[in-house]
Amino acid sequence: MNDASLPMLEHFDSFRKHYYARLQTDVPGFALAAVPIRNFLKKIVAQGGFYIRVRSEYIPAIVASGRFKGCLETDHSTLNGGSRIRKESCQALFGCDPARLKPDDFPKYGYLSCADTLTNLLVTDEMAYQYGGAVIRLKKDRFMHRTTMTVGDSVNFGRSFGMVPDRVDDILPVGVFGLKNSMERRMLFQPRNPAMCWHYLASKIADGTLNTDNFFRLDEIMGGEIPMFEFFELQFHGPISIAEDVERIDVFDYREQVESPELQEAGKKLEALGIPFTASADFEAAYEAFQVRK
């Protein structure tokens, strides 16, 4: 699959290279900050895992359909404004024309985390409040050529109107919040100095505060200073097949009903496809279930 089959990315490379040129001229000291950020992002992409979180109640429908659908197809979204905001954010992020795109052309959203699936499942549990307790781990090698990334949530506080994603297989970097992009929209959170975000991130990488062993704790380590560094967001482009693209699915969430017959039946279907599945509502049960089915 190449960009010709990914309408969202049709003009993306020229769009992000133009933004990169602006960063070089408009952000004081950008060239110095970009080096450690670029090297760091390359390292964590190479060693990390690709994940999606959803509510556990959606797993039966996802398994039944045989593919993962984005919010423009399901009309399920955590965003105020729903599909309208998602369309506008994609136009801002990728330089696309939403009117020319079908619902399944829009990306599906996930995050980059540690390679150890159990650690990710338990350590990123706070994400369950907003995104859900079911964690879908994707086969990374099938997505390297069609995944983009931002440092932090691309939509919160209108950030999509002040950033452009990186390709995970070609990091410039551009995917850190700073400059207004082509959309004439006001960002709800605008730093007084766009260079602040870049230099703050670069400094924490340089002094070892943020490193390849703890990058998946980004919000805990850095989110308090500049409230935009929650996680490393991934945007997956193109179809996501359950049978071909999913490595495993795990549910760990005491806030959700994880013992429902529908979810257990979906788990059996996944196991029949050779996809490990666990569902637990407490720490010890999650650990034990994972050890059995890892």
C-alpha positions in Angstrom: 0.0 0.0 0.0 1.4 3.4 -0.9 0.1 7.0 -0.8 -1.8 6.5 -4.0 -4.2 4.3 -2.1 -4.3 6.7 0.9 -6.2 9.8 -0.1 -5.6 11.5 3.3 -1.9 11.6 2.5 -2.1 12.6 -1.2 -0.5 16.0 -0.6 0.9 15.4 2.8 4.6 15.2 2.1 4.7 18.6 0.4 2.5 20.0 3.2 4.7 18.9 6.0 8.0 19.9 4.2 6.6 23.4 3.8 5.7 23.4 7.6 9.3 22.1 8.3 10.7 25.0 6.3 8.6 27.5 8.4 9.8 25.9 11.6 13.4 26.4 10.5 12.9 30.1 9.8 10.2 31.1 12.4 11.3 29.2 15.6 14.5 30.6 17.1 17.0 27.8 17.7 14.9 25.2 16.0 17.8 23.5 14.3 19.5 22.9 17.7 16.3 21.6 19.3 15.4 19.4 16.3 18.4 17.1 16.5 17.8 15.5 19.9 14.0 15.3 19.3 14.5 13.7 15.9 16.9 11.1 17.2 14.7 10.4 20.2 11.6 9.9 18.2 13.4 7.5 15.8 14.5 5.4 18.8 11.2 5.1 20.5 9.4 4.3 17.2 11.9 1.6 16.5 11.6 -0.1 20.0 8.0 0.7 20.9 4.6 -0.9 20.2 1.6 0.5 18.3 -1.7 0.5 20.2 -5.3 1.6 20.0 -7.6 1.9 23.0 -11.4 1.6 22.8 -14.3 0.9 25.1 -14.6 -2.8 25.8 -18.3 -2.7 24.8 -17.2 -2.0 21.2 -15.0 -5.1 20.9 -17.8 -7.5 19.9 -18.9 -5.2 17.0 -15.3 -4.7 16.0 -14.7 -8.5 15.9 -18.0 -9.1 14.1 -17.1 -6.6 11.4 -13.6 -8.0 10.9 -12.1 -4.6 10.8 -11.5 -1.5 12.9 -13.5 1.5 12.0 -12.8 5.2 12.6 -15.1 7.7 14.2 -16.4 9.0 10.9 -17.7 5.5 10.2 -19.1 4.7 13.6 -20.1 8.2 14.8 -18.4 7.4 18.1 -16.0 10.0 19.2 -14.6 11.4 22.5 -14.5 14.9 20.8 -17.0 17.7 21.4 -18.3 18.4 17.9 -17.8 14.8 16.8 -17.3 14.2 13.1 -17.2 17.9 12.2 -14.2 18.6 14.5 -12.5 15.4 13.3 -12.8 16.5 9.7 -11.5 20.0 10.4 -8.6 18.6 12.5 -7.6 16.3 9.6 -7.7 19.1 7.1 -5.4 21.1 9.4 -3.1 18.2 10.1 -2.7 16.7 6.7 -3.5 19.5 4.3 -6.4 17.4 2.8 -9.8 18.3 1.4 -12.4 16.5 3.6 -15.1 17.0 1.0 -13.2 14.6 -1.3 -12.7 11.9 1.3 -14.9 8.9 2.2 -15.5 8.1 5.9 -13.0 5.2 5.8 -10.3 7.4 4.3 -9.9 9.2 7.7 -7.2 7.9 10.1 -7.8 5.7 13.1 -6.1 7.1 16.3 -3.8 5.3 18.7 -0.6 5.8 20.5 3.1 4.7 20.8 4.0 2.9 24.0 6.5 0.4 25.4 7.1 -2.9 23.6 6.1 -4.9 26.6 2.3 -5.4 26.2 1.5 -6.1 29.8 3.4 -3.1 31.1 1.6 -0.9 28.6 -1.8 -2.4 29.6 -1.3 -1.6 33.3 0.8 1.6 33.2 -1.4 3.4 30.7 -4.6 2.5 32.5 -5.4 6.2 33.1 -6.2 6.4 29.4 -9.2 4.1 30.0 -11.2 7.0 31.4 -11.2 8.8 28.0 -10.5 6.1 25.4 -11.6 2.8 27.0 -10.1 -0.2 28.8 -9.7 -2.4 25.7 -6.1 -2.3 24.2 -5.6 -3.4 20.7 -2.0 -4.1 19.8 -1.2 -3.8 16.1 1.4 -5.6 14.1 3.9 -2.7 13.8 5.6 -4.0 10.6 2.3 -3.7 8.7 1.9 0.0 9.6 5.4 1.6 9.4 4.7 2.9 5.9 1.2 4.3 6.7 1.4 5.8 10.2 1.9 9.4 11.3 2.7 10.7 14.7 2.4 13.8 16.9 3.9 14.5 20.3 0.7 14.8 22.4 -3.0 14.7 21.5 -3.4 16.4 18.2 -6.9 17.7 18.9 -7.1 18.9 22.5 -7.2 22.7 22.9 -7.4 23.1 19.1 -3.8 21.9 18.7 -4.5 20.4 15.3 -4.5 24.0 14.1 -0.9 24.5 15.2 0.9 21.3 14.3 1.7 18.9 11.5 2.4 15.2 12.1 5.6 13.3 11.3 5.8 10.1 9.3 7.1 7.4 11.7 9.3 6.1 8.9 10.6 9.6 8.0 10.9 11.9 11.0 11.9 15.5 10.1 10.7 16.4 12.9 7.6 18.5 12.7 5.1 16.9 15.0 5.5 19.1 18.1 3.1 21.9 18.8 4.2 25.4 17.8 3.2 27.3 14.6 -0.2 27.9 13.2 -0.7 25.7 10.1 -2.7 26.6 7.0 -6.1 26.6 8.7 -7.5 30.0 9.7 -8.6 28.8 13.1 -7.7 30.0 16.6 -5.9 27.6 18.9 -7.4 27.5 22.4 -4.0 27.0 23.9 -1.3 29.2 22.3 2.1 29.4 24.0 3.6 32.9 24.2 6.7 31.7 22.5 6.3 28.7 20.1 10.0 27.8 20.6 9.2 27.0 24.2 7.6 23.7 23.4 10.5 22.6 21.2 13.3 23.6 23.6 11.5 22.3 26.7 11.1 18.9 25.0 14.7 18.9 23.7 16.1 19.8 27.1 14.3 17.0 28.9 15.6 14.5 26.3 19.1 15.9 26.6 19.3 15.7 30.4 17.8 12.2 30.5 14.5 13.1 32.2 12.7 11.6 29.3 14.4 8.6 27.9 13.7 5.4 25.9 13.0 3.5 29.2 10.2 5.8 30.3 8.8 7.6 27.2 5.4 5.9 27.6 5.0 7.9 30.9 5.2 11.2 29.0 2.3 12.8 30.8 3.5 11.8 34.2 7.0 13.1 33.5 6.3 16.3 31.5 2.6 17.0 31.2 2.4 19.2 34.2 4.8 21.8 32.8 3.2 22.2 29.4 -0.2 20.4 29.4 0.1 19.0 25.9 2.6 16.2 26.3 0.1 13.5 27.3 1.3 10.7 25.0 2.8 10.0 21.6 -0.3 9.9 19.4 -0.3 7.8 16.3 -2.6 8.2 13.3 -3.1 5.0 11.3 -4.0 5.4 7.6 -5.7 2.8 5.5 -7.8 -0.3 6.6 -7.1 -2.2 9.8 -8.1 -5.9 9.5 -8.7 -7.8 12.6 -7.3 -11.1 11.2 -4.3 -9.6 9.4 -3.3 -6.5 11.4 -4.1 -7.2 15.0 -1.5 -8.9 17.2 -3.6 -9.2 20.4 -6.4 -7.6 22.4 -6.4 -7.1 26.2 -9.0 -5.6 28.5 -8.1 -4.3 31.9 -10.7 -1.9 33.4 -12.5 -2.1 36.7 -14.9 0.6 35.4 -16.3 -1.5 32.6 -18.2 -4.8 32.5 -15.5 -7.2 31.3 -17.3 -10.4 32.0 -20.3 -9.9 29.6 -21.2 -12.9 27.4 -20.8 -10.7 24.3 -17.2 -9.8 25.2 -16.4 -13.4 26.1 -17.8 -14.7 22.8 -15.8 -12.1 20.9 -12.7 -13.3 22.8 -13.3 -16.9 21.6 -13.6 -15.7 18.0 -10.3 -13.8 18.4 -8.6 -16.9 19.9 -9.9 -19.0 17.0 -8.1 -16.5 14.7 -4.9 -17.1 16.6 -5.2 -13.6 18.4 -4.6 -13.8 22.1 -7.4 -12.2 24.2 -7.6 -11.4 27.9 -10.3 -9.6 29.9 -9.8 -8.7 33.6 -11.2 -6.2 36.1 -8.4 -6.2 38.6 -4.6 -6.1 38.6 -3.8 -9.6 39.8 -6.4 -11.2 37.4 -5.0 -9.2 34.5 -1.5 -10.3 35.2 -2.4 -13.9 35.6 -4.6 -14.0 32.5 -1.8 -12.3 30.5 0.8 -14.9 31.6 -1.5 -17.7 30.5 -2.2 -16.2 27.0 0.9 -14.3 26.2 
